[in-house]
Every structure is written in structure tokens, then in C-alpha cells.
Amino acid sequence: MKTSDELLDIVNKYIDNLSYDRKPQSLYEPIKYVLSLGGKRIRPVLMLMAYDMYKCNIEQVLPCACAIETYHNFTLLHDDLMDNADMRRGKETVHKKWDANTAVLSGDTMLVAAFLRMAECDARHMPDVIKLFTETALEIDEGQQYDIEFESRDDVSEEEYIEMIRLKTSVLLACAMKIGAILADAPAEDQYNLYMFGERLGLSFQLQDDYLDVYGDPKVFGKNIGGDITENKKTFMLINAMKKAEGKDKEELQKWCSFTAEQVMAGACDRNGKVDAVRDIYTKLSIDRLAKQRMDEYYREALGYLDAVSVPAEKKAVLRDFAAKMMKREK
């Protein structure tokens, strides 16, 4: 069994050595640029971990792992364009470095390239792999659309939010796990349990991201906190605060949420003042504890599905450790 660091190194070397010999180069240069920005490579590493529990020749499935990462970065490229974001991983986004038309076309090409790479799997497994990958891509688009629609709604429920993040974030982790298991000829029950492990872990991971955006240390989190509060994002935190707040707390929360991100940027509202005030309300209402509780629930569910996978415990240790590292927990 390879360690997560060894698998990450293998994935990075494979991506770095990809050749782009098609033309025009102006179409493919942004794709090379996006994939060169690095990142945690969580999804391809998870896929290889699932495969490595059953078979050791991971070189055979590296194109599929790369397909998962290519697809993930395609979604980020288009997300940045829709959000008009300037930076990604400390570098200019594609539409800023080039232009919007290039971002659309190169992003579309990344999507096609992801499916081409996934289709490099062996013919015996291709129908199941492509069906799952296609279904996952549709679900992610559905999740993104829900996220957009939530921006203009004030009645988003916790259940709706959880379903949105399941579609937008969790299903790709789940897909990566299951594809690894499919390609390794894992039993159908193991494929299901690994899929559910990825889905539950993804939910816990996204809720942790919501939490850290409010309570995290910027030096550890890797970016300024309070972005979700600034933008009035319908997160688990805000949805539950709106539901629980009463009286002056409700009025205060509604007052701060009446300031849009554009107004904050224009100076109509002090950003730090808004972030601090909303965080204080969350803490007063114990939203921080509620978020941690829900994170723990999903994390425990994930480990339960992993426990049910029918391979020896030592073969699951790397995956268990990786999950703990993702969630900043003890093993």
C-alpha cells in the first residue's frame, strides 16, 4: 500500500508530464496553466487509494485519476468566471489572464479532455465508469444551479443546503472512490460502501469549510476568513442562525445581511465589522457547536461505511489516515 504522499507525488508527476500536441496552442495553454496551479489533488488520490486496496498496478488507472482532476479543475475554471474571481491558488484566474471567451472555450475543452482520459480505462469497465462519471457531472451542474438560485432566496432550508453541497461537492469524491473500486474489480457492496464513504466525507469536509470561513485561522485556512459572511452566502451557519435568531439578534443579523458584497467593497459597510458582528451572533446562538456536531455526524457515518468495506483493516489504514488529515483530526 502506498502512502497518500506517494500517491500525490505520482499524480503530480503524471499531470506535469501530460503532452498537449493538438493545436491551436492558445486553446490548450490555459488548460496546462490551470492544472499547473497544483492543489491538494484530493479526488485523484482518493481514487488511487480505493484502487490500491485491491490491486497494486496503479499505473494502469492514472489516466482515470487525471480525468477526475481535469474535470474538477474545469468546474473551478467556470466557477471563477461566473463569480468574476480574480485569483485562484494565488494566481490570476483564466478569464483575467486571458479573457472570458478563452475561459469558456478552454473550460469546455477541459470537460471533453476529462471524458477522453476517463475513456482510457479498459473496455470491460468502460460502460460502468462512463455512466457513473456522466451522472456525477450532471449532479454537479444541478448542485451549482441550486447554489446560484439560493443567492436570491431567503427561505433556504438546512435540508436543501445539505442536498446542494452533496451534489456540488460530495458526489465527485464519492465518484472517485467508486471508480477506483470498479476498476479494481471490488465487490459491488464494497463499491457502494466506498461511494458512501466519499459522499459522507465530502459533506463533513464542506461543513468544515463553512465553519473555518467563520472561525478559522487565516494562516492555517490559507485565505482571509469571513468571505461567506461578506457575500451573504446561504451556508449551514447562516441558514441556522436565521432560523434560531429572535428579537434583537434577528434584527442585527438582518441588518448586516442587508449589506451586499458590492456595498461592502464600496465602503458602505465595514467588512471586518460585519464579519465580527455576525460571528458573535453565531457564537451566541451556538451555531458553531451545531456545525461541529453535524460535521462529526457525517464523519462518523463515513468511517462506518469504510469499516464495512471487506478488506483487512491494514489495507484501509491509509484511507482512514487521509480522511483524518482532511478533517484535521486524530486518526
GISUL-V449705 format. One record per backbone hydrogen bond with DSSP energy under -1.0 kcal/mol. NH is the residue of the N-H (numbers start at 1). CO is the residue of the C=O. E is the energy in kcal/mol with one decimal. If there is no record, write none. Layout:
nh=NH co=CO e=E
nh=NH co=CO e=E
This chain:
nh=7 co=3 e=-2.2
nh=8 co=4 e=-2.5
nh=9 co=5 e=-2.2
nh=10 co=6 e=-2.0
nh=11 co=7 e=-2.5
nh=12 co=8 e=-2.7
nh=13 co=9 e=-2.3
nh=14 co=10 e=-2.1
nh=15 co=11 e=-2.6
nh=16 co=12 e=-2.7
nh=17 co=13 e=-1.4
nh=18 co=15 e=-1.3
nh=27 co=24 e=-1.6
nh=29 co=25 e=-2.7
nh=32 co=28 e=-2.3
nh=33 co=29 e=-2.4
nh=34 co=30 e=-2.6
nh=35 co=31 e=-2.3
nh=36 co=32 e=-1.4
nh=37 co=34 e=-1.2
nh=45 co=41 e=-1.9
nh=46 co=42 e=-2.4
nh=47 co=43 e=-2.1
nh=48 co=44 e=-2.3
nh=49 co=45 e=-2.3
nh=50 co=46 e=-2.3
nh=51 co=47 e=-2.1
nh=52 co=48 e=-2.8
nh=54 co=51 e=-1.9
nh=55 co=51 e=-2.7
nh=58 co=56 e=-1.8
nh=60 co=57 e=-1.9
nh=61 co=58 e=-1.5
nh=65 co=61 e=-1.9
nh=66 co=62 e=-2.7
nh=67 co=63 e=-1.9
nh=68 co=64 e=-1.9
nh=69 co=65 e=-1.8
nh=70 co=66 e=-2.8
nh=71 co=67 e=-2.6
nh=72 co=68 e=-2.3
nh=73 co=69 e=-2.3
nh=74 co=70 e=-1.9
nh=75 co=71 e=-2.1
nh=76 co=72 e=-1.6
nh=77 co=73 e=-2.3
nh=78 co=74 e=-2.2
nh=79 co=75 e=-2.4
nh=80 co=76 e=-2.7
nh=81 co=77 e=-1.6
nh=82 co=78 e=-2.6
nh=83 co=79 e=-2.6
nh=85 co=80 e=-2.3
nh=88 co=91 e=-3.0
nh=91 co=88 e=-1.6
nh=93 co=86 e=-2.0
nh=97 co=93 e=-2.7
nh=98 co=94 e=-3.0
nh=103 co=99 e=-2.0
nh=104 co=100 e=-2.3
nh=105 co=101 e=-2.4
nh=106 co=102 e=-3.0
nh=107 co=103 e=-1.7
nh=108 co=104 e=-2.4
nh=109 co=105 e=-2.1
nh=110 co=106 e=-2.1
nh=111 co=107 e=-1.9
nh=112 co=108 e=-2.0
nh=113 co=109 e=-2.8
nh=114 co=110 e=-2.3
nh=115 co=111 e=-1.6
nh=116 co=112 e=-2.3
nh=117 co=113 e=-2.5
nh=118 co=114 e=-2.1
nh=119 co=115 e=-1.9
nh=120 co=117 e=-1.4
nh=121 co=118 e=-1.5
nh=126 co=122 e=-1.2
nh=129 co=125 e=-2.4
nh=130 co=126 e=-3.0
nh=131 co=127 e=-2.0
nh=132 co=128 e=-2.0
nh=133 co=129 e=-2.6
nh=134 co=130 e=-2.6
nh=135 co=131 e=-2.3
nh=136 co=132 e=-2.4
nh=137 co=133 e=-2.1
nh=138 co=134 e=-2.0
nh=139 co=135 e=-2.2
nh=140 co=136 e=-2.4
nh=141 co=137 e=-1.8
nh=142 co=138 e=-2.2
nh=143 co=139 e=-2.5
nh=144 co=140 e=-2.3
nh=145 co=141 e=-2.2
nh=146 co=142 e=-2.3
nh=147 co=143 e=-2.2
nh=148 co=144 e=-2.1
nh=149 co=145 e=-2.5
nh=150 co=146 e=-2.3
nh=152 co=149 e=-1.2
nh=153 co=150 e=-1.5
nh=161 co=157 e=-2.2
nh=162 co=158 e=-2.6
nh=163 co=159 e=-2.0
nh=164 co=160 e=-2.2
nh=165 co=161 e=-2.5
nh=166 co=162 e=-2.0
nh=167 co=163 e=-2.1
nh=168 co=164 e=-3.0
nh=169 co=165 e=-2.3
nh=170 co=165 e=-1.9
nh=171 co=166 e=-2.3
nh=174 co=170 e=-2.4
nh=175 co=171 e=-2.8
nh=176 co=172 e=-2.2
nh=177 co=173 e=-2.0
nh=178 co=174 e=-2.5
nh=179 co=175 e=-2.8
nh=180 co=176 e=-1.9
nh=181 co=177 e=-1.9
nh=182 co=178 e=-3.0
nh=183 co=179 e=-2.7
nh=184 co=180 e=-1.1
nh=185 co=182 e=-1.9
nh=186 co=181 e=-2.6
nh=191 co=187 e=-2.3
nh=192 co=188 e=-2.1
nh=193 co=189 e=-2.4
nh=194 co=190 e=-2.8
nh=195 co=191 e=-2.0
nh=196 co=192 e=-2.6
nh=197 co=193 e=-2.2
nh=198 co=194 e=-2.2
nh=199 co=195 e=-2.3
nh=200 co=196 e=-2.7
nh=201 co=197 e=-2.5
nh=202 co=198 e=-2.2
nh=203 co=199 e=-1.9
nh=204 co=200 e=-2.2
nh=205 co=201 e=-2.6
nh=206 co=202 e=-2.3
nh=207 co=203 e=-2.2
nh=208 co=204 e=-2.1
nh=209 co=205 e=-1.8
nh=210 co=206 e=-2.2
nh=211 co=207 e=-2.4
nh=212 co=208 e=-3.0
nh=213 co=209 e=-1.6
nh=214 co=211 e=-1.4
nh=215 co=211 e=-3.0
nh=216 co=212 e=-2.0
nh=220 co=217 e=-1.1
nh=221 co=217 e=-3.6
nh=222 co=218 e=-1.9
nh=226 co=213 e=-3.7
nh=230 co=226 e=-2.6
nh=231 co=227 e=-2.0
nh=232 co=229 e=-1.1
nh=233 co=228 e=-2.5
nh=235 co=233 e=-2.2
nh=239 co=235 e=-2.7
nh=240 co=236 e=-1.9
nh=241 co=237 e=-2.0
nh=242 co=238 e=-2.8
nh=243 co=239 e=-1.4
nh=244 co=240 e=-2.1
nh=245 co=241 e=-2.7
nh=249 co=246 e=-1.3
nh=251 co=247 e=-2.2
nh=252 co=248 e=-3.0
nh=253 co=249 e=-2.5
nh=254 co=250 e=-2.6
nh=255 co=251 e=-2.3
nh=256 co=252 e=-2.2
nh=257 co=253 e=-2.2
nh=259 co=256 e=-1.2
nh=264 co=260 e=-2.2
nh=265 co=261 e=-2.5
nh=266 co=262 e=-1.8
nh=267 co=264 e=-1.2
nh=268 co=263 e=-2.5
nh=274 co=270 e=-2.3
nh=275 co=271 e=-2.7
nh=276 co=272 e=-2.7
nh=277 co=273 e=-2.2
nh=278 co=274 e=-2.6
nh=279 co=275 e=-2.4
nh=280 co=276 e=-2.2
nh=281 co=277 e=-1.7
nh=282 co=278 e=-2.4
nh=283 co=279 e=-2.6
nh=284 co=280 e=-2.4
nh=285 co=281 e=-2.2
nh=286 co=283 e=-1.4
nh=287 co=282 e=-2.8
nh=290 co=286 e=-1.9
nh=291 co=287 e=-2.5
nh=292 co=288 e=-2.0
nh=293 co=289 e=-2.3
nh=294 co=290 e=-2.3
nh=295 co=291 e=-2.6
nh=296 co=292 e=-2.6
nh=297 co=293 e=-2.1
nh=298 co=294 e=-2.2
nh=299 co=295 e=-2.5
nh=300 co=296 e=-2.7
nh=301 co=297 e=-2.1
nh=302 co=298 e=-2.4
nh=303 co=299 e=-2.3
nh=304 co=300 e=-2.0
nh=305 co=301 e=-2.0
nh=306 co=302 e=-2.1
nh=307 co=303 e=-2.6
nh=308 co=304 e=-1.2
nh=309 co=306 e=-1.3
nh=311 co=309 e=-1.5
nh=315 co=312 e=-1.4
nh=320 co=316 e=-2.5
nh=321 co=317 e=-2.7
nh=322 co=318 e=-2.2
nh=323 co=319 e=-2.3
nh=324 co=320 e=-2.1
nh=325 co=321 e=-2.3
nh=326 co=322 e=-2.5
nh=327 co=323 e=-2.1
nh=328 co=325 e=-1.0
nh=329 co=324 e=-3.0
